[in-house]
Amino acid sequence: ATCRQNMGCTASRVVQPESATEGAGRVPQPQKPGTKGKAVPKLSDEALAKADARYTKTTELRALLTHDAARGGVAVRLLRARWLLEHYQAEGHESERLEHRQALERAHGDEPFVGGEMLERVLRELEEDEHGKCNYKAAGGEYREVKDKYNDPIPIALPSASALSHMWLDRSHPDPKARNLRDEWLPALEWYFSERVRQLTMDT
């Protein structure tokens, strides 16, 4: 696998938040009687920064994407875009729906997920992008900065990791008939993936 094959989305373990202010990713709970119309407490600047850093800073991402004993293992696993496209577009899988992380692990092991050296490349690229330095180009099996005609680095607009978010279509399953998967996610991933490859391999 090359740098071009690393883009993916997230699949996390089912865990309970440590507190009500832990940050992003908490499943909204039904309102209690008598609470309708009441103002939602505003996050402090510190809490907001912490929630934002959880999914935007590589130090926080590394803790979520690698084994952390304090979290009981790997909290979040990235799904491989290539695997999603190849598996769900394969003959015989036309009606298959995307299941939760534990089901994927039971059925396919580690194959659907980004790990090992591939994960390190993703984190390295994101870390460099955080500082405006992520500009790789595949050429002869090597990666180097992509520069424009003025010899300035061209920033990658399509990073190696991204997230897809959507509303549940049914109380029993977020996408019971794979409508989102077939009509929205796979076409979007295919476009994203091809545009990323195009940018990484374009002539300058």
Helices and strands as residue ranges (DSSP letters): G 3-5, E 8-12, H 45-56, H 58-65, G 69-71, E 76-80, H 81-88, H 101-108, H 116-130, E 136-139, E 142-145, H 179-180, I 181-185, H 186-201
